Amino acid sequence: QQSVAIDLPQKALIWEDDNAKVWISYNDPRYLEKRHNIVGCEEVIAKIEKALAGITKSAAGK
């Protein structure tokens, strides 16, 4: 679906709250899949999920 372009490229928001806790947020690829009625991209979405999970864990030092 062309409408997914409104949410791409994938972005992440990283911020620190008043208690010095750092947060990482991004739109889950499954949410984008449903939001834009994407069909037939299961393998690509799974790869994106895995990549985002790895990046998030690495950034969080886990």
PDB file of N, CA, C and O in Angstrom:
ATOM      1  N   GLN A   1       0.833  -1.186   0.000  1.00  0.00           N
ATOM      2  CA  GLN A   1       0.000   0.000   0.000  1.00  0.00           C
ATOM      3  C   GLN A   1       0.876   1.247   0.000  1.00  0.00           C
ATOM      4  O   GLN A   1       1.827   1.350   0.774  1.00  0.00           O
ATOM      5  N   GLN A   2       0.555   2.158  -0.847  1.00  0.00           N
ATOM      6  CA  GLN A   2       1.323   3.403  -0.928  1.00  0.00           C
ATOM      7  C   GLN A   2       1.199   4.251   0.332  1.00  0.00           C
ATOM      8  O   GLN A   2       2.099   5.032   0.642  1.00  0.00           O
ATOM      9  N   SER A   3       0.105   4.108   1.055  1.00  0.00           N
ATOM     10  CA  SER A   3      -0.099   4.940   2.247  1.00  0.00           C
ATOM     11  C   SER A   3       0.958   4.700   3.323  1.00  0.00           C
ATOM     12  O   SER A   3       1.163   5.561   4.178  1.00  0.00           O
ATOM     13  N   VAL A   4       1.628   3.558   3.298  1.00  0.00           N
ATOM     14  CA  VAL A   4       2.660   3.275   4.300  1.00  0.00           C
ATOM     15  C   VAL A   4       3.811   4.278   4.211  1.00  0.00           C
ATOM     16  O   VAL A   4       4.569   4.436   5.168  1.00  0.00           O
ATOM     17  N   ALA A   5       3.944   4.947   3.085  1.00  0.00           N
ATOM     18  CA  ALA A   5       5.014   5.940   2.923  1.00  0.00           C
ATOM     19  C   ALA A   5       4.919   7.061   3.959  1.00  0.00           C
ATOM     20  O   ALA A   5       5.927   7.695   4.271  1.00  0.00           O
ATOM     21  N   ILE A   6       3.727   7.314   4.494  1.00  0.00           N
ATOM     22  CA  ILE A   6       3.565   8.349   5.521  1.00  0.00           C
ATOM     23  C   ILE A   6       4.333   7.973   6.798  1.00  0.00           C
ATOM     24  O   ILE A   6       4.728   8.849   7.569  1.00  0.00           O
ATOM     25  N   ASP A   7       4.540   6.676   7.014  1.00  0.00           N
ATOM     26  CA  ASP A   7       5.218   6.187   8.215  1.00  0.00           C
ATOM     27  C   ASP A   7       6.649   5.720   7.949  1.00  0.00           C
ATOM     28  O   ASP A   7       7.314   5.214   8.853  1.00  0.00           O
ATOM     29  N   LEU A   8       7.114   5.884   6.737  1.00  0.00           N
ATOM     30  CA  LEU A   8       8.471   5.456   6.390  1.00  0.00           C
ATOM     31  C   LEU A   8       9.312   6.656   6.007  1.00  0.00           C
ATOM     32  O   LEU A   8       8.768   7.628   5.484  1.00  0.00           O
ATOM     33  N   PRO A   9      10.598   6.633   6.240  1.00  0.00           N
ATOM     34  CA  PRO A   9      11.338   5.523   6.822  1.00  0.00           C
ATOM     35  C   PRO A   9      10.986   5.334   8.297  1.00  0.00           C
ATOM     36  O   PRO A   9      10.515   6.250   8.971  1.00  0.00           O
ATOM     37  N   GLN A  10      11.228   4.132   8.764  1.00  0.00           N
ATOM     38  CA  GLN A  10      10.959   3.795  10.161  1.00  0.00           C
ATOM     39  C   GLN A  10      11.779   4.722  11.048  1.00  0.00           C
ATOM     40  O   GLN A  10      12.951   4.982  10.775  1.00  0.00           O
ATOM     41  N   LYS A  11      11.162   5.212  12.099  1.00  0.00           N
ATOM     42  CA  LYS A  11      11.834   6.131  13.012  1.00  0.00           C
ATOM     43  C   LYS A  11      11.755   5.607  14.443  1.00  0.00           C
ATOM     44  O   LYS A  11      10.880   4.808  14.775  1.00  0.00           O
ATOM     45  N   ALA A  12      12.664   6.058  15.268  1.00  0.00           N
ATOM     46  CA  ALA A  12      12.630   5.731  16.693  1.00  0.00           C
ATOM     47  C   ALA A  12      12.761   7.030  17.482  1.00  0.00           C
ATOM     48  O   ALA A  12      13.472   7.952  17.082  1.00  0.00           O
ATOM     49  N   LEU A  13      12.072   7.078  18.589  1.00  0.00           N
ATOM     50  CA  LEU A  13      12.141   8.226  19.493  1.00  0.00           C
ATOM     51  C   LEU A  13      12.840   7.758  20.769  1.00  0.00           C
ATOM     52  O   LEU A  13      12.396   6.805  21.410  1.00  0.00           O
ATOM     53  N   ILE A  14      13.915   8.418  21.129  1.00  0.00           N
ATOM     54  CA  ILE A  14      14.664   8.073  22.330  1.00  0.00           C
ATOM     55  C   ILE A  14      14.712   9.317  23.208  1.00  0.00           C
ATOM     56  O   ILE A  14      15.129  10.388  22.768  1.00  0.00           O
ATOM     57  N   TRP A  15      14.280   9.160  24.452  1.00  0.00           N
ATOM     58  CA  TRP A  15      14.277  10.316  25.348  1.00  0.00           C
ATOM     59  C   TRP A  15      14.509   9.869  26.785  1.00  0.00           C
ATOM     60  O   TRP A  15      14.337   8.700  27.130  1.00  0.00           O
ATOM     61  N   GLU A  16      14.904  10.830  27.608  1.00  0.00           N
ATOM     62  CA  GLU A  16      15.159  10.589  29.019  1.00  0.00           C
ATOM     63  C   GLU A  16      14.118  11.343  29.838  1.00  0.00           C
ATOM     64  O   GLU A  16      13.864  12.524  29.604  1.00  0.00           O
ATOM     65  N   ASP A  17      13.519  10.644  30.802  1.00  0.00           N
ATOM     66  CA  ASP A  17      12.496  11.296  31.615  1.00  0.00           C
ATOM     67  C   ASP A  17      13.132  12.010  32.813  1.00  0.00           C
ATOM     68  O   ASP A  17      14.354  12.024  32.960  1.00  0.00           O
ATOM     69  N   ASP A  18      12.297  12.594  33.657  1.00  0.00           N
ATOM     70  CA  ASP A  18      12.775  13.375  34.807  1.00  0.00           C
ATOM     71  C   ASP A  18      13.516  12.526  35.839  1.00  0.00           C
ATOM     72  O   ASP A  18      14.245  13.057  36.677  1.00  0.00           O
ATOM     73  N   ASN A  19      13.327  11.206  35.775  1.00  0.00           N
ATOM     74  CA  ASN A  19      14.000  10.297  36.706  1.00  0.00           C
ATOM     75  C   ASN A  19      15.256   9.680  36.094  1.00  0.00           C
ATOM     76  O   ASN A  19      15.805   8.716  36.628  1.00  0.00           O
ATOM     77  N   ALA A  20      15.704  10.236  34.982  1.00  0.00           N
ATOM     78  CA  ALA A  20      16.905   9.786  34.263  1.00  0.00           C
ATOM     79  C   ALA A  20      16.734   8.400  33.643  1.00  0.00           C
ATOM     80  O   ALA A  20      17.718   7.727  33.335  1.00  0.00           O
ATOM     81  N   LYS A  21      15.488   7.980  33.461  1.00  0.00           N
ATOM     82  CA  LYS A  21      15.225   6.713  32.775  1.00  0.00           C
ATOM     83  C   LYS A  21      15.101   7.004  31.281  1.00  0.00           C
ATOM     84  O   LYS A  21      14.416   7.941  30.873  1.00  0.00           O
ATOM     85  N   VAL A  22      15.770   6.192  30.479  1.00  0.00           N
ATOM     86  CA  VAL A  22      15.761   6.381  29.034  1.00  0.00           C
ATOM     87  C   VAL A  22      14.707   5.471  28.409  1.00  0.00           C
ATOM     88  O   VAL A  22      14.589   4.298  28.764  1.00  0.00           O
ATOM     89  N   TRP A  23      13.952   6.029  27.481  1.00  0.00           N
ATOM     90  CA  TRP A  23      12.874   5.317  26.804  1.00  0.00           C
ATOM     91  C   TRP A  23      13.150   5.265  25.303  1.00  0.00           C
ATOM     92  O   TRP A  23      13.683   6.213  24.725  1.00  0.00           O
ATOM     93  N   ILE A  24      12.784   4.154  24.687  1.00  0.00           N
ATOM     94  CA  ILE A  24      12.901   3.981  23.241  1.00  0.00           C
ATOM     95  C   ILE A  24      11.524   3.576  22.724  1.00  0.00           C
ATOM     96  O   ILE A  24      10.940   2.600  23.194  1.00  0.00           O
ATOM     97  N   SER A  25      11.011   4.329  21.758  1.00  0.00           N
ATOM     98  CA  SER A  25       9.685   4.040  21.199  1.00  0.00           C
ATOM     99  C   SER A  25       9.748   4.057  19.677  1.00  0.00           C
ATOM    100  O   SER A  25      10.508   4.817  19.076  1.00  0.00           O
ATOM    101  N   TYR A  26       8.938   3.207  19.074  1.00  0.00           N
ATOM    102  CA  TYR A  26       8.792   3.205  17.617  1.00  0.00           C
ATOM    103  C   TYR A  26       7.474   2.530  17.277  1.00  0.00           C
ATOM    104  O   TYR A  26       6.911   1.802  18.095  1.00  0.00           O
ATOM    105  N   ASN A  27       6.990   2.771  16.077  1.00  0.00           N
ATOM    106  CA  ASN A  27       5.774   2.106  15.624  1.00  0.00           C
ATOM    107  C   ASN A  27       6.102   0.661  15.269  1.00  0.00           C
ATOM    108  O   ASN A  27       6.962   0.393  14.430  1.00  0.00           O
ATOM    109  N   ASP A  28       5.413  -0.249  15.909  1.00  0.00           N
ATOM    110  CA  ASP A  28       5.613  -1.672  15.658  1.00  0.00           C
ATOM    111  C   ASP A  28       5.263  -1.998  14.203  1.00  0.00           C
ATOM    112  O   ASP A  28       4.235  -1.540  13.703  1.00  0.00           O
ATOM    113  N   PRO A  29       6.090  -2.771  13.527  1.00  0.00           N
ATOM    114  CA  PRO A  29       5.795  -3.127  12.138  1.00  0.00           C
ATOM    115  C   PRO A  29       4.432  -3.812  11.965  1.00  0.00           C
ATOM    116  O   PRO A  29       3.791  -3.649  10.927  1.00  0.00           O
ATOM    117  N   ARG A  30       3.989  -4.564  12.957  1.00  0.00           N
ATOM    118  CA  ARG A  30       2.663  -5.217  12.864  1.00  0.00           C
ATOM    119  C   ARG A  30       1.546  -4.168  12.897  1.00  0.00           C
ATOM    120  O   ARG A  30       0.528  -4.310  12.220  1.00  0.00           O
ATOM    121  N   TYR A  31       1.750  -3.130  13.681  1.00  0.00           N
ATOM    122  CA  TYR A  31       0.789  -2.027  13.698  1.00  0.00           C
ATOM    123  C   TYR A  31       0.716  -1.381  12.318  1.00  0.00           C
ATOM    124  O   TYR A  31      -0.374  -1.127  11.805  1.00  0.00           O
ATOM    125  N   LEU A  32       1.875  -1.115  11.718  1.00  0.00           N
ATOM    126  CA  LEU A  32       1.897  -0.505  10.388  1.00  0.00           C
ATOM    127  C   LEU A  32       1.268  -1.429   9.351  1.00  0.00           C
ATOM    128  O   LEU A  32       0.586  -0.971   8.434  1.00  0.00           O
ATOM    129  N   GLU A  33       1.499  -2.721   9.502  1.00  0.00           N
ATOM    130  CA  GLU A  33       0.900  -3.704   8.591  1.00  0.00           C
ATOM    131  C   GLU A  33      -0.626  -3.603   8.623  1.00  0.00           C
ATOM    132  O   GLU A  33      -1.277  -3.587   7.579  1.00  0.00           O
ATOM    133  N   LYS A  34      -1.180  -3.536   9.817  1.00  0.00           N
ATOM    134  CA  LYS A  34      -2.641  -3.435   9.962  1.00  0.00           C
ATOM    135  C   LYS A  34      -3.151  -2.059   9.544  1.00  0.00           C
ATOM    136  O   LYS A  34      -4.163  -1.946   8.852  1.00  0.00           O
ATOM    137  N   ARG A  35      -2.447  -1.024   9.966  1.00  0.00           N
ATOM    138  CA  ARG A  35      -2.876   0.343   9.669  1.00  0.00           C
ATOM    139  C   ARG A  35      -2.996   0.590   8.166  1.00  0.00           C
ATOM    140  O   ARG A  35      -3.918   1.263   7.704  1.00  0.00           O
ATOM    141  N   HIS A  36      -2.050   0.034   7.418  1.00  0.00           N
ATOM    142  CA  HIS A  36      -2.011   0.294   5.979  1.00  0.00           C
ATOM    143  C   HIS A  36      -2.499  -0.888   5.144  1.00  0.00           C
ATOM    144  O   HIS A  36      -2.360  -0.899   3.920  1.00  0.00           O
ATOM    145  N   ASN A  37      -3.073  -1.881   5.823  1.00  0.00           N
ATOM    146  CA  ASN A  37      -3.662  -3.027   5.128  1.00  0.00           C
ATOM    147  C   ASN A  37      -2.650  -3.691   4.187  1.00  0.00           C
ATOM    148  O   ASN A  37      -2.955  -3.977   3.029  1.00  0.00           O
ATOM    149  N   ILE A  38      -1.456  -3.927   4.702  1.00  0.00           N
ATOM    150  CA  ILE A  38      -0.381  -4.528   3.913  1.00  0.00           C
ATOM    151  C   ILE A  38      -0.572  -6.037   3.877  1.00  0.00           C
ATOM    152  O   ILE A  38      -0.773  -6.672   4.912  1.00  0.00           O
ATOM    153  N   VAL A  39      -0.510  -6.600   2.685  1.00  0.00           N
ATOM    154  CA  VAL A  39      -0.710  -8.038   2.494  1.00  0.00           C
ATOM    155  C   VAL A  39       0.478  -8.595   1.711  1.00  0.00           C
ATOM    156  O   VAL A  39       0.991  -7.948   0.798  1.00  0.00           O
ATOM    157  N   GLY A  40       0.906  -9.798   2.079  1.00  0.00           N
ATOM    158  CA  GLY A  40       1.936 -10.482   1.311  1.00  0.00           C
ATOM    159  C   GLY A  40       3.359 -10.074   1.621  1.00  0.00           C
ATOM    160  O   GLY A  40       4.263 -10.337   0.827  1.00  0.00           O
ATOM    161  N   CYS A  41       3.575  -9.440   2.750  1.00  0.00           N
ATOM    162  CA  CYS A  41       4.929  -8.980   3.104  1.00  0.00           C
ATOM    163  C   CYS A  41       5.384  -9.568   4.439  1.00  0.00           C
ATOM    164  O   CYS A  41       6.180  -8.955   5.151  1.00  0.00           O
ATOM    165  N   GLU A  42       4.886 -10.740   4.773  1.00  0.00           N
ATOM    166  CA  GLU A  42       5.168 -11.361   6.067  1.00  0.00           C
ATOM    167  C   GLU A  42       6.669 -11.483   6.335  1.00  0.00           C
ATOM    168  O   GLU A  42       7.133 -11.143   7.423  1.00  0.00           O
ATOM    169  N   GLU A  43       7.419 -11.959   5.361  1.00  0.00           N
ATOM    170  CA  GLU A  43       8.857 -12.166   5.548  1.00  0.00           C
ATOM    171  C   GLU A  43       9.587 -10.845   5.799  1.00  0.00           C
ATOM    172  O   GLU A  43      10.456 -10.765   6.667  1.00  0.00           O
ATOM    173  N   VAL A  44       9.236  -9.833   5.051  1.00  0.00           N
ATOM    174  CA  VAL A  44       9.872  -8.517   5.213  1.00  0.00           C
ATOM    175  C   VAL A  44       9.531  -7.927   6.579  1.00  0.00           C
ATOM    176  O   VAL A  44      10.407  -7.393   7.259  1.00  0.00           O
ATOM    177  N   ILE A  45       8.281  -8.020   6.977  1.00  0.00           N
ATOM    178  CA  ILE A  45       7.860  -7.467   8.267  1.00  0.00           C
ATOM    179  C   ILE A  45       8.550  -8.197   9.412  1.00  0.00           C
ATOM    180  O   ILE A  45       8.956  -7.570  10.391  1.00  0.00           O
ATOM    181  N   ALA A  46       8.685  -9.506   9.299  1.00  0.00           N
ATOM    182  CA  ALA A  46       9.392 -10.282  10.323  1.00  0.00           C
ATOM    183  C   ALA A  46      10.853  -9.843  10.428  1.00  0.00           C
ATOM    184  O   ALA A  46      11.389  -9.750  11.532  1.00  0.00           O
ATOM    185  N   LYS A  47      11.497  -9.575   9.304  1.00  0.00           N
ATOM    186  CA  LYS A  47      12.893  -9.108   9.312  1.00  0.00           C
ATOM    187  C   LYS A  47      13.002  -7.730   9.965  1.00  0.00           C
ATOM    188  O   LYS A  47      13.940  -7.467  10.717  1.00  0.00           O
ATOM    189  N   ILE A  48      12.050  -6.865   9.677  1.00  0.00           N
ATOM    190  CA  ILE A  48      12.057  -5.528  10.279  1.00  0.00           C
ATOM    191  C   ILE A  48      11.857  -5.633  11.788  1.00  0.00           C
ATOM    192  O   ILE A  48      12.532  -4.947  12.556  1.00  0.00           O
ATOM    193  N   GLU A  49      10.930  -6.491  12.213  1.00  0.00           N
ATOM    194  CA  GLU A  49      10.706  -6.705  13.649  1.00  0.00           C
ATOM    195  C   GLU A  49      11.993  -7.152  14.338  1.00  0.00           C
ATOM    196  O   GLU A  49      12.365  -6.627  15.388  1.00  0.00           O
ATOM    197  N   LYS A  50      12.660  -8.119  13.737  1.00  0.00           N
ATOM    198  CA  LYS A  50      13.893  -8.659  14.313  1.00  0.00           C
ATOM    199  C   LYS A  50      14.977  -7.581  14.378  1.00  0.00           C
ATOM    200  O   LYS A  50      15.675  -7.458  15.384  1.00  0.00           O
ATOM    201  N   ALA A  51      15.114  -6.811  13.317  1.00  0.00           N
ATOM    202  CA  ALA A  51      16.122  -5.746  13.292  1.00  0.00           C
ATOM    203  C   ALA A  51      15.842  -4.698  14.368  1.00  0.00           C
ATOM    204  O   ALA A  51      16.754  -4.286  15.084  1.00  0.00           O
ATOM    205  N   LEU A  52      14.587  -4.266  14.483  1.00  0.00           N
ATOM    206  CA  LEU A  52      14.242  -3.255  15.484  1.00  0.00           C
ATOM    207  C   LEU A  52      14.459  -3.773  16.902  1.00  0.00           C
ATOM    208  O   LEU A  52      14.913  -3.032  17.773  1.00  0.00           O
ATOM    209  N   ALA A  53      14.137  -5.040  17.132  1.00  0.00           N
ATOM    210  CA  ALA A  53      14.362  -5.628  18.454  1.00  0.00           C
ATOM    211  C   ALA A  53      15.850  -5.644  18.781  1.00  0.00           C
ATOM    212  O   ALA A  53      16.243  -5.331  19.905  1.00  0.00           O
ATOM    213  N   GLY A  54      16.674  -6.004  17.810  1.00  0.00           N
ATOM    214  CA  GLY A  54      18.119  -6.027  18.028  1.00  0.00           C
ATOM    215  C   GLY A  54      18.693  -4.646  18.283  1.00  0.00           C
ATOM    216  O   GLY A  54      19.519  -4.464  19.177  1.00  0.00           O
ATOM    217  N   ILE A  55      18.255  -3.681  17.500  1.00  0.00           N
ATOM    218  CA  ILE A  55      18.723  -2.304  17.676  1.00  0.00           C
ATOM    219  C   ILE A  55      18.315  -1.776  19.046  1.00  0.00           C
ATOM    220  O   ILE A  55      19.111  -1.137  19.734  1.00  0.00           O
ATOM    221  N   THR A  56      17.080  -2.044  19.436  1.00  0.00           N
ATOM    222  CA  THR A  56      16.573  -1.578  20.728  1.00  0.00           C
ATOM    223  C   THR A  56      17.351  -2.204  21.877  1.00  0.00           C
ATOM    224  O   THR A  56      17.740  -1.509  22.816  1.00  0.00           O
ATOM    225  N   LYS A  57      17.579  -3.521  21.808  1.00  0.00           N
ATOM    226  CA  LYS A  57      18.339  -4.197  22.867  1.00  0.00           C
ATOM    227  C   LYS A  57      19.761  -3.658  22.944  1.00  0.00           C
ATOM    228  O   LYS A  57      20.289  -3.434  24.033  1.00  0.00           O
ATOM    229  N   SER A  58      20.369  -3.454  21.800  1.00  0.00           N
ATOM    230  CA  SER A  58      21.736  -2.929  21.768  1.00  0.00           C
ATOM    231  C   SER A  58      21.795  -1.521  22.358  1.00  0.00           C
ATOM    232  O   SER A  58      22.690  -1.211  23.144  1.00  0.00           O
ATOM    233  N   ALA A  59      20.852  -0.682  21.980  1.00  0.00           N
ATOM    234  CA  ALA A  59      20.811   0.690  22.491  1.00  0.00           C
ATOM    235  C   ALA A  59      20.561   0.714  23.995  1.00  0.00           C
ATOM    236  O   ALA A  59      21.043   1.601  24.700  1.00  0.00           O
ATOM    237  N   ALA A  60      19.802  -0.271  24.479  1.00  0.00           N
ATOM    238  CA  ALA A  60      19.489  -0.339  25.905  1.00  0.00           C
ATOM    239  C   ALA A  60      20.602  -1.021  26.702  1.00  0.00           C
ATOM    240  O   ALA A  60      20.541  -1.092  27.929  1.00  0.00           O
ATOM    241  N   GLY A  61      21.614  -1.522  25.997  1.00  0.00           N
ATOM    242  CA  GLY A  61      22.730  -2.169  26.675  1.00  0.00           C
ATOM    243  C   GLY A  61      22.407  -3.545  27.196  1.00  0.00           C
ATOM    244  O   GLY A  61      22.975  -3.986  28.195  1.00  0.00           O
ATOM    245  N   LYS A  62      21.485  -4.238  26.519  1.00  0.00           N
ATOM    246  CA  LYS A  62      21.092  -5.590  26.966  1.00  0.00           C
ATOM    247  C   LYS A  62      21.639  -6.644  26.048  1.00  0.00           C
ATOM    248  O   LYS A  62      21.409  -7.834  26.269  1.00  0.00           O
TER     249      LYS A  62
END
